[in-house]
């Protein structure tokens, strides 16, 4: 059995592969002080790898690869990774591996489009239209949109991302009578389409927020474990006195936080 080389804070080039097919060569040779613990040295190496080589959603090398290349125990590797998970730099996905985290969004309750909110935070928004079609309104949808049950509505199912990281799964319903030809339009930023193509500008909305565990469908789309926590926003949106939207947006709770201003109302 060959003897493992002592750990000196340096790593030779190595190829690492993630479950998603990521393959990257890296070399880290930062000097470390004699008083630095092995745990801190490994953490520093991983931080440098994250800062210089990896991107949100990339997997870090496996524990086995890190143990072999850095010459430390698996316990030390796990401790260093745990430190970075605690700071939010890494996230563990059960049964898959450990990944570089994506953006963390702090949102205030206000009426704006997802795309605009992400751009305001310096992130690149993108939308994947998963399905879009016309159907008959059920009772709940009809009540929210103030139309009769059975009237035609357009249902749009979308995945919203920021800097390539899945952020929200959305399902929206829109009265067909207000939006003829909507299915022929670009459905990435619907509020912009409503304003430019139909002259309907969003003016107000009513929104509720609840906690929910991700089901199998949501987990697959958002690339999270089943039963992972979600923040679900249900919104009814108006253009003047017209109801133009009923939507449900399921946000990853590990990526999205909501802030709100609270003021006193009446005597305590």
C-alpha angles and dihedrals in degrees: 000000000000118000118245115243115244117260113255103166094264129109127198120223113286137176114231126188127199128203087258093058098260111157119181137164116216140175124194121180107158115159115246131200121246092245094056113110121233089244091056092045092053090046090052092050091051091047090053091048090052093047098046110026114018134067133204109292095025118126120236118229114283122264089251092056093046092048091051097045100039098039097226133120124274088243091060091048091050092049092052092048091048089054091055093045089054092052091049096246093114136028131200119225110200112246094003112064143254120310140189107257124242129225122317112220125205106193131188118213103261137126111263139118121270091238093053093046092052093047090050087059094050094255129129110241124206135176131209113199104216096182139345130183148126123269141158117277117250121216097269094047092045092050093050094046093043094237133120119273111263095030114133118267133175115239117202123186116194144173114217121204137183119206087346095305118123107244110162143010112213136190117186135181124205130183109255091212091064096044112041110178094014092135089063092057131086104269100196097101107020098180089059090049091050091053100043101035103031105023092238113134119192109245107166145353147190118228138181128190127207138168120247140169116242115254123214094271095048093044092053094049095045093041093235133124119276111267092022110150119270133188106220120200119195112196138184110194130201137201100199105310095338121101106224104167145030111185142167119205120189110200125193105252091213090060105035135058128175124220125192136179114238122202130181118264117196127329120323 
